[in-house]
């Protein structure tokens, strides 16, 4: 029986599961967001939150514990210097899992795992602020176009337009 067993097995033996989670956390620290299955994202979220907590602590021992998982000095530096300071005023919830569509091949639920506070985007070098542009105005429809398509038959959204096409085919 699996009483008080919190982690999911992910259809792998324990060493394969640990290697998978470590590589997903490495990718998360490197890219700040990753796309994977929902079950893997939920398990990786637990490990990533623990690493951010170690990063907030900042001790040598915490760095060594983080290195056990990340196995890369540059990733440990990035975790402690860039990622963990963003969450200095928060005591949890460093990552978020957003559900995406089902995967086409096997129907697995996909998810996006990302840090909840992403860095601000920096403008490209030499690019100044863009001047405000006036919104483009569409020309008013001619009276004949307005008469051809009455407003009641125009689709209000993409899905209503698709529904109308589906009904016509039947």
C-alpha positions in Angstrom: 0.0 0.0 0.0 1.1 3.6 -0.7 0.1 5.2 2.6 1.7 8.6 3.1 3.6 8.5 -0.2 3.4 11.9 -1.7 5.4 11.7 -5.0 4.1 10.3 -8.3 6.0 7.4 -9.8 5.7 8.8 -13.4 6.0 5.2 -14.7 9.7 5.0 -13.9 12.0 3.4 -11.4 13.3 5.7 -8.6 16.7 6.5 -10.2 15.2 7.2 -13.6 12.5 9.4 -12.0 15.1 11.3 -10.0 17.2 11.9 -13.2 14.1 13.0 -15.1 13.2 15.5 -12.4 16.7 16.8 -12.1 17.0 17.5 -15.8 13.6 19.2 -15.8 14.7 21.5 -13.0 17.9 22.2 -14.9 15.9 23.3 -17.9 13.6 25.4 -15.8 16.6 27.3 -14.2 18.2 27.7 -17.6 15.1 28.8 -19.6 12.8 30.1 -16.8 9.9 28.2 -18.3 9.4 24.7 -19.7 6.6 22.8 -21.4 6.0 19.2 -20.2 3.2 16.9 -19.1 1.1 18.0 -16.2 2.2 15.2 -13.9 5.8 15.9 -14.5 5.3 19.6 -14.0 3.6 19.1 -10.7 6.5 16.9 -9.4 9.1 19.3 -10.8 7.4 22.2 -9.1 8.0 20.7 -5.7 11.7 20.3 -6.4 12.1 23.7 -8.0 10.4 25.4 -5.0 12.8 23.7 -2.7 15.8 25.0 -4.8 14.5 28.6 -4.7 14.2 28.3 -0.9 17.8 27.1 -0.8 18.7 30.0 -3.0 17.1 32.5 -0.6 19.1 31.0 2.2 22.3 31.7 0.4 24.7 29.7 2.6 27.6 27.5 1.3 25.7 24.4 2.5 22.7 25.5 0.5 24.8 25.9 -2.6 26.2 22.4 -2.1 22.7 21.0 -1.8 21.6 22.8 -4.9 24.7 21.6 -6.8 23.7 18.0 -6.0 20.6 18.5 -8.1 21.7 21.0 -10.8 25.2 19.5 -11.3 26.4 22.8 -13.0 28.1 25.7 -11.4 26.7 28.3 -13.7 23.1 27.1 -13.0 23.8 27.3 -9.3 25.2 30.8 -9.7 22.2 31.8 -11.7 19.8 30.4 -9.1 21.5 32.2 -6.2 22.2 35.5 -8.0 19.3 36.0 -10.3 16.3 33.8 -9.5 16.2 33.6 -5.7 16.5 37.4 -5.1 13.3 38.0 -7.0 11.4 36.1 -4.3 12.9 37.7 -1.3 9.6 39.0 0.1 7.6 35.8 -0.7 7.5 32.7 1.4 6.3 30.2 -1.2 4.7 29.7 -4.5 7.7 30.4 -6.6 6.5 28.5 -9.6 3.2 28.0 -11.4 1.8 25.3 -13.5 -0.5 26.4 -16.3 -2.5 23.7 -18.2 -2.2 23.7 -21.9 -3.9 21.5 -24.6 -3.7 17.7 -24.8 -0.7 16.3 -26.7 -1.7 15.2 -30.1 0.1 11.8 -30.2 -1.0 10.2 -26.9 -3.5 12.7 -25.5 -1.4 13.5 -22.4 -2.3 16.8 -20.7 0.5 19.3 -21.4 1.5 22.1 -19.0 3.7 25.1 -18.8 5.9 25.3 -15.7 7.4 28.8 -15.1 8.6 30.9 -12.3 5.8 33.1 -11.0 8.0 36.3 -11.3 9.7 36.5 -14.6 12.4 39.1 -15.3 11.3 42.3 -17.1 12.1 42.2 -20.8 15.1 44.3 -21.8 14.9 46.3 -25.0 17.4 45.4 -27.7 20.7 47.4 -27.7 20.4 50.7 -29.5 16.6 50.5 -29.6 15.0 53.5 -28.0 11.4 53.8 -27.0 9.0 53.5 -29.9 6.9 56.5 -30.7 3.2 56.0 -30.1 1.4 55.2 -33.3 -2.2 56.1 -34.0 -4.4 53.0 -34.4 -5.3 52.2 -38.0 -8.8 52.9 -38.9 -10.8 50.6 -41.1 -12.7 52.3 -43.9 -16.4 52.4 -43.3 -18.3 49.8 -45.3 -20.1 51.0 -48.3 -23.9 51.0 -48.1 -24.1 48.0 -50.5 -21.8 45.9 -48.3 -23.8 46.7 -45.2 -27.0 45.7 -46.9 -25.6 42.4 -48.2 -24.6 41.1 -44.7 -27.1 42.0 -42.1 -25.6 42.4 -38.6 -27.6 39.4 -37.2 -25.8 37.0 -39.5 -22.3 38.1 -38.8 -20.4 35.8 -36.5 -19.6 37.4 -33.2 -16.6 35.3 -32.5 -14.5 32.6 -34.1 -16.4 29.7 -32.6 -19.8 31.1 -33.6 -18.5 31.3 -37.2 -17.3 27.7 -37.0 -20.6 26.6 -35.6 -22.4 28.3 -38.5 -20.1 26.5 -41.0 -20.8 23.2 -39.3 -24.5 23.7 -39.5 -24.3 24.5 -43.2 -22.5 21.2 -43.9 -25.3 19.2 -42.3 
